[in-house]
């Protein structure tokens, strides 16, 4: 072959006899490099996982609680920053949005901002303790709160006034949040004890122990012991306000009536009068100058106050007392005649006087006996 020589200053021409493969290889390598770059770009553009350096923000993060969203993003290898934002009460504590937004990509290990609702703006709660229920509700409503009312018994706080509140007055709370107030129902009602059958002193002590008082007292005749409670109002077991008064009816003891005067009346009339007045009657008899059958005494006496049904004892005359008559075979004792002085002695002046003078003693004895007989005759005549 003839060689062609290049003119001076020009590159030597490529020999026509160089193999064609040597000319194609650089072109293929260049094309492959371009394709590799395009493939890498396509993978990154499509978010392929083979690189591991880009993460897509999940779409369901919005609406989750702060805790749920944080856990989910940290599991994807992302860091989380919380940004609070005022919201309504229902969205409080939940994710309102993400930065970057859901569906966008972020570098692995990159930061995602969670915008979390913090509820309505905080407002100072008015202090309503001690105010009436109506005033408290108006004050809280005007401050932008919702009001919940509960009731409870309280011995110190007047009925209808606020005992306590939650949150307490002066604290900060979200607007439109709920404030609970507890309103007094007054003193707790107490149960009236059963006092019937008790003595008045016992009943009074029981009422005081229950926080109640003795009200009006009245009495009524009864067979029960005096002072025993017969009735009460309110009735046993009824619930009343502490400090209420309980009216009592107590026994006045048996009914007393005045004993009528029946002295001088016949027994029949006196007995009828006393029994008509409700008394029982017994009688005893005694001699008296009053006619037989006449009441001469009574016990208890006229005018005495005694129980109805008491017994009245009447003393009834038997008439005048009679002198006792002697028995038929009894001779009354003879009356003793007064002693007569002896007659003066007659003297004759001689020792042996006439016989008649000796008879004087005999006459004296005879006269004495005669006088005695005469006395008995007079007494016999008086008896006749």
Order of alpha helices (4+ residues) and beta strands (2+ residues): alpha-beta-alpha-beta-beta-beta-beta-beta-alpha-beta-beta-beta-beta-beta-alpha-beta-beta-beta-beta-beta-alpha-beta-beta-beta-beta-alpha-alpha
